[in-house]
Amino acid sequence: MKKGICYGCLPRDWSDEEKFRLAKRAGYDGIEINTLDDPAERERFVKLARETGLELPSVMHSALWQKPLSSPDEATRQAGMENLRVTIDTAKAVGGTTVLVVPAVVTETQPYRQVYELSLRSLREVAPYAEQQGIQMAIENVWNRFLLSPKEMGDFIQEVGSPNVGLYFDCGNILAYGYPQLWIRELGSMLMKVHVKDLDSQTRTFKHLLQGSVNWKEVRAALQEVGYDDYLTAELPLYPSYPDQMVIDTSRHIDRIIAGE
């Protein structure tokens, strides 16, 4: 398996060059970036990755929380789909394989069935474009009150009906309503990418790796069982002091998880 880190987890007041060099020095294989609208910015990130020997394997969308694919407002839904297409373009331009998709945002005023149907419609409309570009759309389990069991997630992905749509699994997020090793074993054939963070199940607060309730040995065993050999990408807050140390420590933590010892 490879080690990745989200761009937003690198020290905020550092230059992009310094961020990339830190990630390389800490032992990561790649950085998950955010949607880039400007082609020149995409070229600049490709150059940084090439110069530091890093990959840009995945792209996190920039607006699907604000412009959800499940919005009952058609203009908002269309804007969300356009953002997703731009994210696909970003991944294509930087040599990535996958875009992270938040499929819907459930609210107290919108019926769940409508959220489901609109999200499904949106992904079906964008899926042919993803296929054309050769980019995977990976649906992440997030705290959006949507797709709360592995059966529902699996059925939803199958209903989209595209080989380019699968699962972006977050090992920490899932502890709010499930167990990561069970989801991995049930949905292994749909697994495209993996986020790693930890969570204290008692307080429902996110933690740095190895400090929460995730059973990492079981997670690693489950990933091996389903044949997953792609990225484990860290999505974690920086330390208040010496933020670069979080980047370094997390790389070592992922090494330990992969080793399983």
C-alpha positions, -999 to 999 in steps of 0.1 A, spaced: 0 0 0 10 36 -6 10 65 18 -7 98 11 -17 130 28 -43 156 20 -30 189 9 -50 207 37 -31 187 63 2 203 53 13 235 73 -9 263 61 16 291 62 42 272 42 47 277 5 36 250 -18 72 241 -26 79 237 12 47 216 16 57 192 -12 93 189 1 80 181 36 56 154 23 85 138 4 109 141 33 83 125 57 80 95 34 47 100 16 41 87 -19 15 112 -29 -7 142 -20 -44 144 -24 -51 179 -37 -83 200 -40 -102 210 -72 -82 234 -93 -102 256 -117 -72 272 -133 -52 251 -159 -21 270 -150 -25 260 -114 -28 223 -124 4 226 -144 21 242 -114 11 213 -92 22 188 -117 56 205 -119 59 205 -81 50 168 -79 75 159 -107 103 179 -90 97 162 -56 90 127 -69 54 126 -56 22 115 -71 -11 134 -72 -34 103 -71 -67 118 -60 -86 151 -59 -111 162 -33 -140 182 -46 -142 218 -35 -180 226 -35 -202 196 -31 -211 204 5 -221 239 -6 -237 228 -39 -249 193 -31 -258 169 -59 -290 162 -39 -302 198 -39 -339 203 -48 -329 236 -63 -320 227 -99 -295 255 -104 -277 244 -72 -277 208 -84 -264 217 -118 -236 238 -101 -226 208 -80 -224 186 -111 -203 212 -129 -179 214 -99 -176 176 -100 -168 178 -138 -141 204 -130 -127 181 -103 -126 152 -128 -107 176 -152 -83 184 -124 -76 147 -117 -71 141 -154 -47 170 -158 -25 161 -128 -23 124 -136 -46 112 -109 -70 83 -110 -98 93 -85 -120 121 -73 -136 121 -39 -174 126 -41 -198 136 -13 -230 122 -29 -256 141 -9 -263 163 21 -294 153 41 -313 181 58 -342 181 82 -365 197 55 -358 174 25 -373 139 24 -346 112 24 -362 95 -7 -358 127 -26 -322 132 -15 -315 96 -26 -331 100 -60 -316 134 -68 -281 123 -58 -285 91 -79 -297 111 -109 -268 135 -106 -241 108 -104 -257 90 -134 -255 122 -154 -219 128 -146 -207 91 -148 -204 90 -186 -180 121 -184 -159 103 -158 -157 72 -180 -147 93 -210 -119 109 -190 -108 76 -174 -113 89 -139 -129 71 -110 -156 88 -89 -153 74 -53 -182 81 -29 -170 88 6 -188 79 38 -191 112 56 -212 126 84 -240 136 60 -267 113 74 -267 94 41 -259 57 31 -255 46 67 -250 8 62 -227 -11 38 -258 -26 21 -272 8 14 -239 21 2 -233 -10 -20 -268 -8 -35 -265 29 -42 -232 24 -61 -246 -5 -81 -276 17 -90 -254 43 -105 -244 16 -129 -209 27 -139 -176 8 -136 -160 42 -127 -181 47 -96 -170 31 -63 -162 37 -27 -138 61 -10 -137 46 25 -129 67 56 -119 45 85 -125 71 112 -158 86 99 -175 51 99 -171 46 137 -201 69 142 -223 42 129 -203 11 120 -170 -8 121 -144 -2 94 -132 -38 90 -168 -50 84 -175 -23 57 -142 -31 40 -149 -69 39 -184 -64 26 -176 -37 0 -141 -47 -9 -148 -51 -46 -160 -15 -48 -131 0 -28 -111 27 -47 -93 48 -21 -90 49 17 -88 79 41 -72 72 75 -80 92 107 -90 80 142 -120 86 163 -128 83 200 -161 64 200 -171 76 234 -167 113 228 -172 112 190 -141 134 186 -115 128 159 -80 118 170 -46 113 154 -38 78 143 -34 51 169 -50 73 195 -87 65 190 -110 35 187 -102 22 152 -90 -13 154 -61 -8 130 -49 -44 130 -83 -56 119 -85 -28 93 -52 -38 79 -62 -75 78 -95 -66 61 -77 -46 34 -53 -75 28 -82 -99 25 -100 -78 -2 -67 -73 -21 -65 -35 -16 -30 -22 -25 -37 15 -32 -34 47 -11 -39 52 26 -43 89 27 -42 108 60 -68 135 67 -59 150 101 -56 183 119 -22 199 123 -6 201 157 -10 236 174 28 238 177 53 225 152 26 215 126 52 198 104 57 172 132 21 160 127 30 152 91 61 133 101 45 114 130 15 104 108 38 89 82 53 67 108 19 58 121 8 47 86 40 26 84 30 8 115 -5 2 103 7 -12 70 32 -34 88 5 -48 110 29 -55 138 
